[in-house]
Amino acid sequence: MSETQDPVFQIQRVYLKEASLEQPNSPAILLEQEQPTVDIQLGVNATPVADGIYEVSVTATVQTKIKDKTVFLVEATQAGIFEVRNLPQEQMSPIMGIACPQIVYPYLRGNVADLIQRAGFPPVHLSEINFQAMYEQQQAARAQEEPRIVTQ
């Protein structure tokens, strides 16, 4: 009788790994009446930490500008440590690119909004993200980049 081990997926910890806020043009920029533009960039990273233990982080960069001057710039990374064992290898990439970021992201949203509000600005709420769609877009982009071998 062969022994199969049950799959394991557990959250060990979720934490704010890094956060920074810059207001390089304060206080003068705060007197401007014009509405700022907002640019938001997101990134996901997964790193093995130990056997069966992974750190998955989601990074947000929020930059607001009036004309060409920065009002504020926030960069924050929220991370989670996950134990993932006894899963087929083909399931690992979706777990790291979809399931784990979906768990970490709500914490990042709250921390970014709080940091911006504590800096004296109206909070910027990061929109909900469909990590499944984001993952599929990344996979499709990678497939486009791979060289194709044509046999005749």
C-alpha positions in Angstrom: 0.0 0.0 0.0 1.5 3.3 -1.0 1.1 6.3 1.3 0.0 9.5 -0.2 0.3 12.6 1.8 -2.5 15.1 2.0 -2.0 18.5 0.3 -1.1 21.3 2.7 -1.9 25.0 2.2 -1.6 27.1 5.3 -1.1 30.8 6.0 1.8 31.2 8.5 1.8 35.0 8.7 0.7 38.1 6.8 2.8 41.2 7.4 3.6 44.7 6.1 7.1 44.2 4.7 7.9 47.7 3.5 6.1 51.1 3.3 7.3 54.5 2.3 5.6 57.8 1.7 7.2 60.8 0.0 5.9 64.4 -0.4 8.8 66.0 -2.3 7.0 69.2 -3.2 5.2 69.9 0.1 4.1 72.3 1.4 3.8 74.4 -1.9 2.0 71.6 -3.8 -0.7 71.4 -1.1 -1.8 74.9 -2.0 -2.6 73.9 -5.6 -6.4 73.8 -6.4 -6.0 71.5 -9.4 -7.1 67.8 -9.1 -4.1 65.5 -9.2 -3.7 62.5 -11.5 -3.2 59.1 -9.9 -1.0 56.3 -11.2 -1.2 52.9 -9.6 1.2 50.0 -10.3 1.0 46.5 -8.8 3.4 43.6 -8.7 3.4 40.1 -7.3 6.5 38.1 -6.3 6.9 34.6 -4.9 10.1 33.4 -3.2 10.9 30.0 -1.6 12.0 30.5 2.0 12.5 26.9 3.2 11.3 23.5 2.1 7.5 23.9 1.5 7.6 27.5 2.8 7.1 30.5 0.5 6.9 34.2 0.8 4.4 35.8 -1.5 4.4 39.6 -1.7 2.2 42.1 -3.5 3.7 45.6 -4.1 1.7 48.7 -4.8 3.2 52.0 -6.1 0.8 55.0 -5.9 1.9 58.3 -7.4 -0.2 61.4 -7.6 0.9 64.4 -9.6 -0.3 67.9 -10.5 1.1 68.8 -13.9 4.6 67.3 -13.7 5.1 67.7 -9.9 4.6 64.8 -7.5 2.0 65.4 -4.7 2.9 62.1 -3.0 4.4 58.8 -3.8 3.6 55.7 -1.7 5.3 52.4 -2.1 4.2 49.5 0.0 4.8 45.7 0.0 2.5 43.4 1.9 3.8 39.8 2.2 2.6 36.5 3.5 4.4 33.3 4.5 2.6 30.2 3.2 3.2 26.6 3.8 2.5 24.7 0.6 3.2 20.9 0.4 2.2 17.8 -1.5 0.7 19.6 -4.4 1.3 18.6 -8.0 3.9 20.9 -9.6 1.5 22.2 -12.2 -0.7 23.7 -9.4 2.2 25.5 -7.7 2.3 28.4 -10.1 -1.4 29.3 -9.9 -1.3 29.0 -6.1 1.6 31.5 -6.0 0.2 33.8 -8.6 -3.5 33.7 -7.7 -4.5 32.2 -4.3 -1.7 33.7 -2.2 -1.9 37.2 -3.6 -5.7 37.2 -3.1 -5.1 36.6 0.6 -2.4 39.2 1.0 -3.9 42.0 -1.2 -6.8 43.1 1.2 -4.2 43.9 3.9 -2.2 45.9 1.3 -5.3 47.9 0.3 -6.0 48.8 3.9 -2.5 49.8 4.7 -2.1 52.0 1.6 -5.4 53.8 2.2 -4.4 54.3 5.9 -0.9 55.6 5.1 -2.2 58.1 2.6 -5.0 59.3 4.9 -2.5 59.7 7.9 -0.3 61.8 5.6 -3.2 64.3 5.4 -4.7 63.3 2.0 -8.1 61.8 1.1 -7.5 58.0 1.0 -6.8 56.3 -2.3 -8.6 53.0 -2.4 -6.9 50.4 -4.5 -9.5 48.7 -6.6 -10.3 45.0 -6.3 -8.0 42.9 -8.5 -8.8 39.8 -10.4 -5.6 37.9 -9.8 -6.8 35.0 -12.0 -7.1 37.3 -15.0 -3.8 39.0 -14.1 -2.1 35.6 -13.9 -3.6 34.5 -17.2 -2.4 37.7 -18.9 1.1 37.1 -17.6 1.1 33.5 -18.8 -0.2 34.5 -22.3 2.6 37.2 -22.5 5.2 34.7 -21.5 3.9 32.3 -24.2 4.2 35.0 -26.8 7.9 35.6 -25.8 9.0 32.0 -25.9 10.7 31.1 -29.2 8.7 28.7 -31.3 10.3 25.6 -32.9 8.8 24.8 -36.2 9.2 21.3 -37.6 8.4 20.3 -41.1 
